Amino acid sequence: MSAGCREAARAALDCLERGGNVVDAAIAGSAVLCVILPHAVTIGGDLFALVKLRAQPMAAVNASGAAPRAASIENFAARGLKLVPLIGPLSIQTPGLVAGWQALAERWATRPMAELLAPAIGYARGGFEIGERLARCIAAAKDESWEIPGWAEVFAPQGRCLGAGERFVQRGLARTLERIAAGGAAAFYTGPVARDMTRSVQKAGGVMTEEDLQAVRTVEARPLSIEYGGLEICTQPPISQGAILLRALSLLQRRVPDARALPDRKLWTHAARALRTAFSERLALLGDDEDSFEKAVEMIAGRALPGRHAPATAHAGTETTTLSIMDAQGNAVSIIQSVFADLGSGVIARESGVLFNNRLSAFFLDPAHPNHLAPGRRTMHTLHSFIASDAEGPVWAGGSPGGDNQPQVNLQLLARLVARGEEPAAAVEAPRWAIQPGTAPSDVAGERALCEPLLPKDVIEALRAAGFTPVLAPSASIGSAKVVGRVAGRKAVGAWSDRRRDGAALAA
């Protein structure tokens, strides 16, 4: 398996070795990620999953929350706001992740929740050493978040920000995880935990209520899919942005039937143009509507007629993490989960230790926009993962963090693995680029190509010629590819994780 940190990968592998299935292992790893990587995901965030168990159809699980009932365009306008704030109490959407655990457990798991959450509870209660990335996120958030109630008590308990190597203990979170282990998702969305969460949000100035929490529901749906390079590529349907990945892959395959025959500069120019088209169409077409699945299918096939909403610069700084698991029997799970921005909204429930997402900030305060804010509505999501299969079952499963960089990293990875047949270790580490049209309401206009330092100069110049102004990234920092797949004649399973962010790959 491949995961956002070694502790999560270890918990998942241990679960498999004790006889759990891939879904049991995924829940165990997901919970550890929520403790070790609070800058990327917490139980106050969201989760999307693809699940493929042998002899069963693949399923897509959407465990994202929704806008509180008091979160209306009129409410924000009355406050003098033209955009939903990027952080703080008014940026909070109800958290769906714990409902996702419950849905996964009820549908596919074989082990009790108490067993699956035990490793996460241990890390929350006993603590762990803070990594470099979490330390940087805490330091960077200090100026904006220090005055948010509860933030300094958790991330600066002695009056200074916690640093790399220091021990981070989350006793309130441990107690909440213990309640979930004993009572399931109901212990999170009702009762003392729910009361503490809503009191904390409202005291900070937010509008979430206990009724909003009780309304959280997980949706299981059929995934979107296309054929690419001889494999079926599946991803999450709307409200996920998986449609961008499939639309761009479809355009790329049409324009480049044989990716091995083209040099990088031509292949990636075609890919960048395909992504530009897909981003523009998605922004103009897709929201949380009853016909969003059908719109996505039409978009991927090139039959949709996009509206007039123009693309903007990519919203690439979001924090997210992934976990993908595959076994030798043809079972696979690919999870992506997020608190959205670094450390989410910054609002932390005082007693239960829940750090909330800032996902509401992805809504537009324009009633004519497909992704407009409305009470109970779910925002258009950056989160998606993929599973690529042949007639025998899953061949590759993976994903990447990075907001609007997600489909771009996934496209480049799949083009290398599937269309070019590159070795997975080389494919995940290869230098990357990311165009910046984007989908977030706070973004500004312009078309650029963010280029990692080792990207060949001829590729950079080709992107410039295609209309994207090159901007050099300070380091290899675009996304963080994590993938599992069948190797050794497709008789064994391997795992790979690049070094751009926290991550680990383990194989039994």
C-alpha positions as CSV (number, residue, x, y, z in Angstrom):
1,M,0.0,0.0,0.0
2,S,1.0,3.6,-0.5
3,A,-0.1,6.3,2.0
4,G,0.6,9.9,3.1
5,C,2.7,8.8,6.0
6,R,4.6,5.7,7.1
7,E,2.5,5.3,10.2
8,A,-0.7,5.0,8.1
9,A,0.8,2.6,5.7
10,R,2.0,0.5,8.6
11,A,-1.4,0.4,10.3
12,A,-3.0,-0.6,7.0
13,L,-0.5,-3.4,6.4
14,D,-0.8,-4.7,9.9
15,C,-4.5,-4.9,9.5
16,L,-4.1,-7.0,6.3
17,E,-1.6,-9.3,8.0
18,R,-4.1,-9.8,10.9
19,G,-6.7,-11.1,8.3
20,G,-8.6,-7.9,7.6
21,N,-9.6,-7.1,4.0
22,V,-8.6,-4.0,1.9
23,V,-11.5,-1.9,3.2
24,D,-10.6,-2.7,6.9
25,A,-7.0,-1.7,6.1
26,A,-8.1,1.5,4.4
27,I,-10.2,2.6,7.3
28,A,-7.3,1.9,9.7
29,G,-4.8,3.8,7.6
30,S,-7.3,6.7,6.9
31,A,-7.8,7.2,10.7
32,V,-4.0,7.4,11.3
33,L,-3.7,10.0,8.6
34,C,-6.3,12.1,10.4
35,V,-4.0,12.1,13.5
36,I,-0.5,12.3,12.0
37,L,-1.2,14.8,9.2
38,P,-3.7,17.4,10.6
39,H,-2.4,20.0,8.0
40,A,-3.8,17.7,5.3
41,V,-6.7,15.9,6.8
42,T,-8.7,15.6,10.1
43,I,-12.0,14.0,11.1
44,G,-13.3,17.5,10.5
45,G,-12.7,17.0,6.7
46,D,-14.0,15.0,3.8
47,L,-13.2,11.6,2.2
48,F,-13.7,10.1,-1.3
49,A,-13.1,6.5,-2.1
50,L,-13.1,4.0,-4.9
51,V,-13.7,0.4,-3.8
52,K,-13.2,-2.7,-6.0
53,L,-13.7,-6.1,-4.4
54,R,-13.4,-9.2,-6.6
55,A,-16.7,-10.3,-8.2
56,Q,-18.3,-7.0,-7.2
57,P,-18.8,-3.9,-9.3
58,M,-16.6,-0.9,-8.5
59,A,-18.2,1.7,-6.2
60,A,-17.4,5.4,-5.7
61,V,-18.0,6.7,-2.2
62,N,-18.6,10.4,-1.6
63,A,-18.2,11.4,2.1
64,S,-18.3,15.1,1.9
65,G,-20.4,17.4,4.0
66,A,-22.6,20.3,2.9
67,A,-23.2,23.9,3.5
68,P,-24.9,24.7,6.9
69,R,-28.6,25.7,6.6
70,A,-27.7,29.3,7.6
71,A,-25.0,29.5,4.9
72,S,-26.8,31.4,2.1
73,I,-25.7,33.9,-0.4
74,E,-28.0,36.5,1.3
75,N,-26.4,35.8,4.7
76,F,-22.9,36.4,3.3
77,A,-24.0,39.5,1.4
78,A,-25.5,40.9,4.5
79,R,-22.1,40.6,6.1
80,G,-20.6,42.6,3.3
81,L,-18.8,39.6,1.8
82,K,-18.3,39.1,-1.9
83,L,-16.4,35.8,-1.4
84,V,-16.7,33.1,1.3
85,P,-13.7,33.7,3.6
86,L,-10.7,31.4,2.9
87,I,-10.3,30.4,6.6
88,G,-12.1,31.0,9.9
89,P,-15.5,30.0,11.1
90,L,-17.5,31.1,8.1
91,S,-15.4,28.8,5.8
92,I,-16.6,25.6,7.5
93,Q,-18.7,23.0,5.7
94,T,-20.1,20.1,7.7
95,P,-17.5,17.3,7.9
96,G,-18.3,14.1,6.0
97,L,-15.2,11.9,6.7
98,V,-16.5,10.0,9.7
99,A,-19.7,9.2,7.8
100,G,-17.5,7.8,5.1
101,W,-15.8,5.4,7.6
102,Q,-19.3,4.3,8.7
103,A,-20.4,3.7,5.1
104,L,-17.3,1.8,4.2
105,A,-17.5,-0.3,7.3
106,E,-21.2,-1.2,6.9
107,R,-20.8,-2.1,3.3
108,W,-17.5,-3.9,3.1
109,A,-15.5,-4.2,6.3
110,T,-15.0,-7.4,8.3
111,R,-13.4,-6.0,11.5
112,P,-15.0,-4.0,14.3
113,M,-14.5,-0.2,14.2
114,A,-12.8,-0.4,17.6
115,E,-10.0,-2.6,16.2
116,L,-9.7,-0.4,13.1
117,L,-9.3,2.9,15.0
118,A,-7.0,1.5,17.7
119,P,-3.7,2.6,16.0
120,A,-5.1,6.2,15.4
121,I,-6.2,6.4,19.0
122,G,-2.8,5.3,20.2
123,Y,-1.1,8.1,18.2
124,A,-3.5,10.7,19.3
125,R,-3.2,9.8,23.0
126,G,0.5,8.9,23.1
127,G,1.6,11.5,20.6
128,F,4.1,11.5,17.7
129,E,7.0,13.6,16.5
130,I,5.9,16.5,14.3
131,G,7.3,16.3,10.8
132,E,8.9,19.1,8.8
133,R,5.9,19.8,6.6
134,L,3.4,20.0,9.5
135,A,5.8,22.3,11.4
136,R,6.0,24.6,8.4
137,C,2.2,24.7,8.0
138,I,1.8,25.6,11.7
139,A,4.4,28.4,11.4
140,A,2.8,29.7,8.2
141,A,-0.7,29.7,9.7
142,K,0.2,31.6,12.9
143,D,-0.5,35.1,11.7
144,E,-3.9,34.4,10.3
145,S,-5.0,31.8,12.8
146,W,-3.6,32.8,16.2
147,E,-6.7,34.7,17.3
148,I,-9.1,31.9,16.2
149,P,-10.4,30.3,19.5
150,G,-8.6,27.1,20.3
151,W,-5.9,27.4,17.7
152,A,-3.0,28.5,19.9
153,E,-3.9,26.1,22.7
154,V,-3.4,23.2,20.3
155,F,-0.6,24.3,18.0
156,A,1.3,26.7,20.3
157,P,0.6,25.4,23.8
158,Q,3.6,27.2,25.4
159,G,3.0,30.4,23.6
160,R,5.1,29.4,20.6
161,C,4.4,27.3,17.6
162,L,5.2,23.6,17.8
163,G,8.3,22.7,15.7
164,A,9.7,19.8,13.9
165,G,10.7,16.9,16.2
166,E,8.5,18.0,19.1
167,R,5.9,15.7,20.4
168,F,2.3,16.4,19.5
169,V,-0.4,14.9,21.8
170,Q,-4.1,15.3,21.0
171,R,-6.0,13.9,24.0
172,G,-9.4,15.5,23.0
173,L,-9.1,13.9,19.6
174,A,-8.2,10.5,21.2
175,R,-11.4,10.7,23.3
176,T,-13.5,11.5,20.2
177,L,-12.0,8.6,18.3
178,E,-12.7,6.3,21.2
179,R,-16.4,7.5,21.1
180,I,-16.5,6.7,17.4
181,A,-14.9,3.3,18.0
182,A,-17.6,2.5,20.5
183,G,-20.6,4.1,18.9
184,G,-19.9,4.6,15.2
185,A,-20.6,7.8,13.3
186,A,-23.6,8.5,15.4
187,A,-21.2,9.3,18.3
188,F,-19.7,12.0,16.2
189,Y,-22.7,13.6,14.6
190,T,-24.9,13.5,17.7
191,G,-24.4,13.8,21.5
192,P,-21.5,15.4,23.4
193,V,-19.1,15.5,20.4
194,A,-21.7,17.2,18.2
195,R,-22.6,19.7,20.9
196,D,-19.0,20.6,21.5
197,M,-18.3,21.0,17.8
198,T,-21.3,23.3,17.2
199,R,-20.6,25.4,20.4
200,S,-17.0,25.8,19.3
201,V,-17.9,26.9,15.7
202,Q,-20.6,29.3,16.9
203,K,-18.4,30.8,19.6
204,A,-15.8,31.5,16.9
205,G,-18.5,33.2,14.7
206,G,-19.7,30.3,12.5
207,V,-23.2,29.1,11.7
208,M,-23.0,25.3,11.9
209,T,-25.7,23.7,14.1
210,E,-26.3,20.2,15.5
211,E,-29.1,19.8,12.9
212,D,-26.6,20.4,10.2
213,L,-24.3,17.7,11.5
214,Q,-27.2,15.2,11.8
215,A,-28.0,15.9,8.1
216,V,-24.6,14.6,6.8
217,R,-25.1,11.7,4.4
218,T,-22.6,9.6,2.4
219,V,-23.4,8.9,-1.2
220,E,-22.4,5.6,-3.0
221,A,-22.5,5.8,-6.8
222,R,-21.1,4.2,-9.8
223,P,-17.8,5.7,-10.9
224,L,-17.1,7.6,-14.1
225,S,-14.9,5.6,-16.5
226,I,-13.2,5.7,-19.9
227,E,-10.9,3.3,-21.8
228,Y,-7.3,4.6,-22.0
229,G,-4.3,2.7,-23.3
230,G,-6.2,-0.6,-23.1
231,L,-7.3,-0.2,-19.5
232,E,-10.5,1.0,-17.9
233,I,-9.8,4.2,-15.9
234,C,-12.3,4.8,-13.1
235,T,-12.7,7.8,-10.9
236,Q,-15.3,9.6,-8.7
237,P,-18.3,11.3,-10.3
238,P,-19.4,14.8,-9.5
239,I,-19.2,16.6,-7.1
240,S,-15.6,15.4,-7.6
241,Q,-13.4,16.8,-10.3
242,G,-12.5,13.3,-11.6
243,A,-14.4,14.3,-14.8
244,I,-11.4,16.6,-15.5
245,L,-9.0,13.7,-15.5
246,L,-11.2,11.6,-17.8
247,R,-12.1,14.4,-20.2
248,A,-8.4,15.3,-20.6
249,L,-7.3,11.7,-21.0
250,S,-10.0,11.2,-23.6
251,L,-8.8,14.3,-25.5
252,L,-5.2,13.3,-25.2
253,Q,-5.8,9.8,-26.5
254,R,-7.7,11.2,-29.5
255,R,-4.9,13.6,-30.3
256,V,-2.1,11.2,-29.4
257,P,-3.1,7.6,-30.2
258,D,0.5,6.4,-29.6
259,A,2.2,8.2,-26.8
260,R,5.4,6.3,-27.2
261,A,5.9,7.8,-30.6
262,L,6.0,11.4,-29.5
263,P,8.8,13.3,-27.7
264,D,7.9,14.7,-24.3
265,R,7.6,18.3,-25.6
266,K,4.8,17.3,-28.0
267,L,3.0,14.9,-25.7
268,W,2.8,17.3,-22.8
269,T,1.7,20.2,-25.0
270,H,-1.2,18.1,-26.1
271,A,-1.9,17.2,-22.5
272,A,-1.8,20.8,-21.3
273,R,-4.3,21.9,-24.0
274,A,-6.5,18.9,-23.1
275,L,-6.5,19.9,-19.4
276,R,-7.2,23.6,-20.3
277,T,-10.3,22.5,-22.1
278,A,-11.4,20.1,-19.3
279,F,-11.0,22.7,-16.6
280,S,-13.0,25.3,-18.5
281,E,-15.8,22.9,-19.2
282,R,-16.0,21.6,-15.7
283,L,-16.1,25.1,-14.2
284,A,-19.0,26.0,-16.5
285,L,-21.0,22.8,-16.2
286,L,-20.7,21.0,-12.9
287,G,-22.2,21.5,-9.5
288,D,-24.2,19.6,-6.9
289,D,-27.2,19.0,-9.1
290,E,-29.4,16.0,-9.9
291,D,-28.1,15.8,-13.4
292,S,-24.4,16.3,-12.6
293,F,-23.5,12.7,-13.4
294,E,-25.1,12.9,-16.9
295,K,-23.5,16.3,-17.5
296,A,-20.1,14.8,-16.6
297,V,-20.6,11.9,-19.0
298,E,-21.5,14.3,-21.8
299,M,-18.5,16.5,-20.9
300,I,-16.1,13.5,-21.1
301,A,-17.5,12.4,-24.4
302,G,-17.2,16.0,-25.8
303,R,-20.9,16.4,-26.2
304,A,-21.5,19.1,-23.6
305,L,-21.9,22.8,-24.4
306,P,-20.1,24.8,-21.7
307,G,-21.5,28.1,-20.5
308,R,-19.6,31.4,-20.2
309,H,-17.8,31.0,-16.9
310,A,-14.2,31.6,-17.8
311,P,-11.3,29.7,-16.2
312,A,-9.0,31.3,-13.6
313,T,-5.6,30.6,-12.1
314,A,-5.3,27.2,-10.4
315,H,-6.0,26.8,-6.7
316,A,-3.1,24.5,-6.1
317,G,-2.1,25.1,-2.5
318,T,-4.6,22.8,-0.8
319,E,-3.6,20.1,1.6
320,T,-4.8,16.6,1.0
321,T,-3.5,13.1,1.5
322,T,-4.1,9.7,-0.1
323,L,-4.1,6.0,0.7
324,S,-4.2,3.2,-1.9
325,I,-4.3,-0.5,-1.2
326,M,-4.3,-3.5,-3.5
327,D,-3.9,-7.2,-2.7
328,A,-3.0,-10.2,-4.9
329,Q,-6.6,-11.4,-5.0
330,G,-7.7,-8.5,-7.2
331,N,-9.2,-6.2,-4.5
332,A,-8.3,-2.5,-4.3
333,V,-9.3,0.6,-2.5
334,S,-8.1,4.1,-3.3
335,I,-8.9,6.9,-0.8
336,I,-8.3,10.6,-0.9
337,Q,-9.2,12.8,2.1
338,S,-8.7,16.4,2.9
339,V,-9.2,19.3,5.3
340,F,-8.8,21.6,2.2
341,A,-6.3,24.4,3.0
342,D,-3.2,23.9,5.2
343,L,-4.8,23.2,8.7
344,G,-8.2,23.8,7.2
345,S,-10.3,26.6,8.7
346,G,-8.1,26.9,11.8
347,V,-11.2,26.4,14.1
348,I,-10.8,23.6,16.6
349,A,-13.5,22.2,18.8
350,R,-12.3,22.8,22.4
351,E,-13.1,19.5,24.0
352,S,-13.4,17.0,21.2
353,G,-10.2,18.2,19.4
354,V,-11.8,18.3,15.9
355,L,-10.0,20.7,13.5
356,F,-12.5,21.8,10.9
357,N,-12.2,22.1,7.1
358,N,-12.5,25.3,5.2
359,R,-14.3,23.7,2.2
360,L,-17.1,26.2,2.1
361,S,-14.6,28.7,0.6
362,A,-14.8,26.8,-2.7
363,F,-18.4,28.1,-3.3
364,F,-19.2,31.1,-5.5
365,L,-21.6,33.8,-4.2
366,D,-23.1,34.1,-7.6
367,P,-26.5,32.4,-7.9
368,A,-26.0,31.9,-11.6
369,H,-22.8,29.9,-11.2
370,P,-23.1,26.1,-11.3
371,N,-21.1,25.9,-8.1
372,H,-23.1,28.6,-6.2
373,L,-23.6,28.5,-2.4
374,A,-26.9,27.3,-1.0
375,P,-28.0,25.8,2.3
376,G,-27.5,22.0,2.2
377,R,-25.5,22.1,-1.0
378,R,-22.2,20.4,-1.4
379,T,-19.4,22.3,-3.1
380,M,-17.7,21.2,-6.2
381,H,-14.7,19.2,-5.0
382,T,-11.1,18.9,-6.0
383,L,-10.8,15.4,-4.5
384,H,-10.6,12.3,-6.7
385,S,-8.5,9.2,-7.1
386,F,-8.3,6.5,-9.8
387,I,-8.3,2.7,-10.3
388,A,-7.1,1.4,-13.7
389,S,-8.2,-2.2,-14.5
390,D,-8.0,-4.8,-17.2
391,A,-10.2,-7.9,-17.6
392,E,-8.5,-9.6,-14.6
393,G,-9.1,-6.7,-12.2
394,P,-7.2,-3.6,-10.9
395,V,-3.8,-2.9,-12.4
396,W,-3.1,0.5,-10.9
397,A,-4.6,2.5,-8.1
398,G,-3.6,5.9,-6.8
399,G,-4.0,9.6,-6.4
400,S,-2.3,12.9,-5.5
401,P,-2.9,15.9,-3.3
402,G,-2.7,19.4,-4.6
403,G,-6.1,21.0,-5.4
404,D,-6.4,21.6,-9.1
405,N,-3.0,20.0,-9.6
406,Q,-4.6,16.6,-8.8
407,P,-6.0,15.7,-12.2
408,Q,-2.8,17.0,-13.8
409,V,-0.5,14.8,-11.7
410,N,-2.8,11.8,-12.2
411,L,-2.9,12.4,-16.0
412,Q,0.9,12.6,-16.2
413,L,1.3,9.5,-14.1
414,L,-1.3,7.5,-16.0
415,A,0.2,8.6,-19.4
416,R,3.6,7.3,-18.2
417,L,2.4,4.1,-16.7
418,V,-0.4,3.1,-19.1
419,A,0.4,4.8,-22.5
420,R,4.2,4.7,-22.3
421,G,4.8,1.7,-20.2
422,E,7.3,3.4,-17.9
423,E,8.5,1.8,-14.7
424,P,6.4,3.0,-11.8
425,A,9.4,4.2,-9.7
426,A,10.5,6.5,-12.6
427,A,6.9,7.5,-13.4
428,V,6.2,8.8,-9.9
429,E,9.5,10.7,-9.6
430,A,9.5,12.2,-13.1
431,P,9.6,16.1,-13.2
432,R,6.2,17.6,-13.6
433,W,4.3,20.7,-14.8
434,A,0.9,22.1,-14.0
435,I,-1.1,24.5,-16.0
436,Q,-3.1,27.1,-14.0
437,P,-6.7,27.7,-15.2
438,G,-8.3,26.6,-12.0
439,T,-11.7,26.5,-10.4
440,A,-11.6,28.4,-7.1
441,P,-13.6,31.7,-6.7
442,S,-10.6,33.5,-5.1
443,D,-8.3,32.8,-8.0
444,V,-7.2,35.5,-10.5
445,A,-7.2,35.4,-14.3
446,G,-4.2,34.2,-16.3
447,E,-2.8,31.1,-17.9
448,R,0.5,29.9,-16.6
449,A,2.5,26.7,-16.5
450,L,4.2,25.9,-13.2
451,C,7.3,23.9,-14.0
452,E,9.5,21.9,-11.7
453,P,13.2,22.6,-11.8
454,L,14.2,19.4,-13.6
455,L,11.6,19.7,-16.3
456,P,13.5,19.6,-19.7
457,K,13.9,23.1,-21.3
458,D,12.3,22.0,-24.5
459,V,9.2,21.0,-22.7
460,I,9.1,24.4,-20.9
461,E,9.5,26.2,-24.3
462,A,6.8,24.0,-25.9
463,L,4.4,24.9,-23.1
464,R,5.2,28.6,-23.7
465,A,4.5,28.2,-27.4
466,A,1.1,26.7,-26.5
467,G,0.2,29.9,-24.7
468,F,1.2,29.1,-21.1
469,T,3.6,31.5,-19.4
470,P,6.2,29.3,-17.7
471,V,6.8,29.9,-14.0
472,L,9.6,28.0,-12.3
473,A,8.6,26.2,-9.1
474,P,11.1,26.5,-6.3
475,S,11.4,22.8,-6.0
476,A,9.9,19.5,-7.1
477,S,6.6,20.4,-5.4
478,I,3.7,19.6,-7.8
479,G,1.4,17.1,-6.1
480,S,2.7,13.9,-4.6
481,A,2.1,10.8,-6.7
482,K,1.3,7.6,-4.8
483,V,0.4,4.4,-6.6
484,V,0.0,0.7,-6.1
485,G,0.0,-1.8,-8.9
486,R,0.5,-5.3,-10.2
487,V,4.0,-6.2,-11.1
488,A,6.2,-9.2,-11.9
489,G,4.0,-10.4,-14.7
490,R,1.0,-9.0,-12.8
491,K,1.3,-11.8,-10.2
492,A,2.5,-9.6,-7.3
493,V,1.6,-6.1,-5.9
494,G,4.1,-3.2,-5.6
495,A,3.8,0.3,-4.1
496,W,5.4,3.6,-4.8
497,S,5.4,7.1,-3.3
498,D,7.4,10.1,-4.5
499,R,9.4,12.4,-2.2
500,R,7.6,15.6,-2.9
501,R,5.6,15.4,0.3
502,D,5.1,13.1,3.3
503,G,4.5,9.6,2.1
504,A,5.4,5.9,2.4
505,A,5.0,2.8,0.3
506,L,5.0,-0.7,1.8
507,A,4.4,-4.1,0.3
508,A,3.9,-7.5,2.1
